[in-house]
Amino acid sequence: MSAPRPVQETDVTGATVWLTGLPSAGKTTIAYELARTLRERGRAVEVLDGDEIREFLSAGLGFGRADRDTNVQRVGFVAELLARNGVLALVPVIAPFADSREAVRKRHQAGGTPYLEVHVATPVEVCSVRDVKGLYAKQAAGELSGLTGVDDPYEEPESPDLRIESQDQTVQESAAAVHALLTERGLA
């Protein structure tokens, strides 16, 4: 009897976990907490932070509908590329339009790459109190327009793989819920 073959990196299934929600909903905080847990368990994981993507991959894009769609498709392409190579790509990006998110899902499906959508469904009232980047204050003062969920649309997912109401649980509990979903789907 021969010894079992060691697990190769290519044997590990990657996946994209897209965390969508309003600004200051907790998407990025949850993603980094989940990444920490996954790395502790030996998983290859990357967080495609929306702010970093805007700075390095989508510099020059604005916040109109077409530019937002372009940004989401770029992020989706990179996430799928990572995921099909065994990495868990955690994507905390607002992606306000359902059709943009659906196009990313379809790209993943066409390549046989797992894709999970997590709606961080924090109410706008809670997000505006958190106001991590000061966006809600700027919008209220008339210094900013086009704030997603306030004076620009946000189309909530109708049937996400998981819905998290971050205002009702800790960051660790939210990350654990996403980890449980990954485990259930054989992706953790």
C-alpha positions as CSV (number, residue, x, y, z in Angstrom):
1,M,0.0,0.0,0.0
2,S,1.4,3.4,-1.0
3,A,1.4,6.5,1.1
4,P,-1.2,9.0,0.3
5,R,-0.2,11.7,-2.2
6,P,0.5,15.0,-0.5
7,V,-2.1,17.7,-1.2
8,Q,-0.8,20.0,-4.0
9,E,-1.8,23.6,-4.1
10,T,-3.7,22.9,-7.3
11,D,-5.8,20.4,-5.4
12,V,-7.3,23.2,-3.3
13,T,-10.5,24.7,-4.6
14,G,-10.5,28.4,-4.7
15,A,-13.6,30.6,-4.6
16,T,-14.7,34.2,-4.7
17,V,-16.6,35.5,-1.8
18,W,-18.1,38.9,-2.8
19,L,-19.2,41.0,0.2
20,T,-21.7,43.6,-1.0
21,G,-23.3,46.3,1.1
22,L,-23.5,50.0,1.8
23,P,-20.5,52.1,2.7
24,S,-19.5,51.5,6.3
25,A,-21.6,48.3,6.5
26,G,-18.6,46.3,7.7
27,K,-17.6,44.5,4.5
28,T,-13.9,45.1,4.7
29,T,-13.6,44.5,8.4
30,I,-15.4,41.2,8.1
31,A,-13.2,40.2,5.1
32,Y,-10.0,40.9,7.0
33,E,-11.2,39.0,10.0
34,L,-12.2,36.0,7.8
35,A,-8.8,36.2,6.0
36,R,-7.0,36.0,9.3
37,T,-8.9,32.9,10.3
38,L,-8.4,31.2,7.0
39,R,-4.7,32.0,6.9
40,E,-4.4,30.5,10.4
41,R,-5.9,27.3,8.9
42,G,-3.3,27.3,6.1
43,R,-5.5,28.6,3.3
44,A,-4.3,30.9,0.5
45,V,-6.5,34.0,0.7
46,E,-6.4,37.5,-0.7
47,V,-8.6,40.4,0.2
48,L,-9.4,42.6,-2.9
49,D,-10.1,45.7,-0.9
50,G,-12.4,48.1,-2.8
51,D,-10.4,51.2,-1.8
52,E,-7.1,49.6,-2.9
53,I,-8.6,48.4,-6.2
54,R,-9.8,51.9,-6.9
55,E,-6.4,53.3,-6.2
56,F,-4.3,50.7,-8.1
57,L,-6.5,48.9,-10.7
58,S,-9.3,51.3,-11.4
59,A,-7.5,54.7,-11.0
60,G,-9.2,57.3,-13.1
61,L,-12.6,55.8,-12.9
62,G,-15.4,57.9,-11.5
63,F,-18.6,56.9,-9.7
64,G,-21.1,57.1,-12.6
65,R,-22.9,53.9,-13.6
66,A,-20.5,53.0,-16.5
67,D,-17.4,53.5,-14.4
68,R,-18.9,51.6,-11.4
69,D,-19.7,48.7,-13.8
70,T,-16.2,48.7,-15.2
71,N,-14.7,48.7,-11.7
72,V,-16.8,45.7,-10.7
73,Q,-15.9,43.8,-13.8
74,R,-12.2,44.4,-13.3
75,V,-12.4,43.3,-9.7
76,G,-14.5,40.3,-10.8
77,F,-11.9,39.3,-13.4
78,V,-9.0,39.4,-10.9
79,A,-11.1,37.5,-8.3
80,E,-12.0,34.8,-10.7
81,L,-8.3,34.5,-11.8
82,L,-7.2,34.1,-8.2
83,A,-10.0,31.7,-7.4
84,R,-9.5,29.4,-10.3
85,N,-5.9,29.1,-9.1
86,G,-6.8,27.8,-5.6
87,V,-7.0,31.2,-3.8
88,L,-10.0,32.2,-1.7
89,A,-10.6,35.8,-3.0
90,L,-12.5,37.9,-0.5
91,V,-14.0,40.9,-2.3
92,P,-15.5,43.6,0.0
93,V,-16.7,45.9,-2.8
94,I,-20.1,47.7,-2.8
95,A,-21.0,46.7,-6.4
96,P,-24.3,48.6,-6.2
97,F,-26.0,47.2,-9.3
98,A,-27.5,43.7,-9.4
99,D,-26.7,43.2,-13.1
100,S,-23.0,44.0,-12.5
101,R,-22.8,41.4,-9.7
102,E,-24.7,38.9,-11.9
103,A,-22.2,39.4,-14.7
104,V,-19.4,38.5,-12.3
105,R,-21.3,35.5,-11.1
106,K,-21.9,34.3,-14.7
107,R,-18.2,34.7,-15.5
108,H,-17.3,32.5,-12.5
109,Q,-20.0,29.9,-13.5
110,A,-18.7,29.8,-17.1
111,G,-15.3,28.9,-15.8
112,G,-16.6,26.5,-13.2
113,T,-15.2,28.7,-10.4
114,P,-17.2,28.9,-7.1
115,Y,-18.8,32.2,-6.4
116,L,-20.6,33.2,-3.2
117,E,-22.4,36.5,-2.6
118,V,-22.7,37.8,0.9
119,H,-24.9,40.7,1.6
120,V,-23.7,42.7,4.6
121,A,-27.2,44.2,5.2
122,T,-26.4,46.9,7.6
123,P,-29.1,49.6,7.6
124,V,-28.1,53.0,6.3
125,E,-28.9,54.6,9.6
126,V,-26.2,52.4,11.3
127,C,-23.7,52.9,8.5
128,S,-24.1,56.7,8.7
129,V,-23.3,56.5,12.5
130,R,-20.3,54.3,11.8
131,D,-19.2,56.6,8.9
132,V,-15.7,55.1,8.8
133,K,-14.5,57.4,6.0
134,G,-16.6,60.4,6.8
135,L,-18.7,60.0,3.6
136,Y,-22.1,60.3,5.2
137,A,-21.0,63.5,7.0
138,K,-19.7,65.0,3.7
139,Q,-22.9,64.1,2.0
140,A,-25.1,65.6,4.7
141,A,-23.0,68.8,4.5
142,G,-23.5,69.0,0.8
143,E,-19.8,68.3,0.0
144,L,-20.4,65.0,-1.6
145,S,-23.1,63.6,-3.9
146,G,-23.6,60.2,-5.4
147,L,-23.3,58.3,-2.1
148,T,-24.4,54.8,-2.5
149,G,-27.6,54.1,-0.6
150,V,-28.3,57.8,0.1
151,D,-28.5,59.8,-3.1
152,D,-27.3,57.1,-5.5
153,P,-28.9,53.6,-5.9
154,Y,-28.0,50.4,-4.2
155,E,-29.8,47.3,-5.4
156,E,-29.9,44.9,-2.6
157,P,-29.3,41.2,-3.5
158,E,-32.6,39.4,-3.7
159,S,-31.2,36.0,-2.9
160,P,-27.6,36.1,-1.7
161,D,-25.8,33.0,-0.5
162,L,-25.7,34.6,3.0
163,R,-27.1,37.8,4.5
164,I,-25.3,39.3,7.5
165,E,-26.8,42.0,9.7
166,S,-23.6,43.2,11.2
167,Q,-25.3,45.6,13.6
168,D,-26.6,42.6,15.5
169,Q,-23.3,40.6,15.9
170,T,-19.6,41.1,16.4
171,V,-17.1,41.1,13.6
172,Q,-15.9,37.7,14.7
173,E,-19.5,36.3,14.6
174,S,-20.0,37.8,11.1
175,A,-16.7,36.3,9.9
176,A,-17.6,33.0,11.5
177,A,-20.9,33.0,9.6
178,V,-19.1,33.4,6.3
179,H,-16.6,30.7,7.3
180,A,-19.5,28.3,8.1
181,L,-20.9,28.9,4.6
182,L,-17.5,28.2,3.1
183,T,-17.2,25.0,5.2
184,E,-20.8,23.9,4.2
185,R,-19.9,24.3,0.5
186,G,-16.6,22.5,0.9
187,L,-14.5,25.6,0.2
188,A,-12.9,26.4,3.6
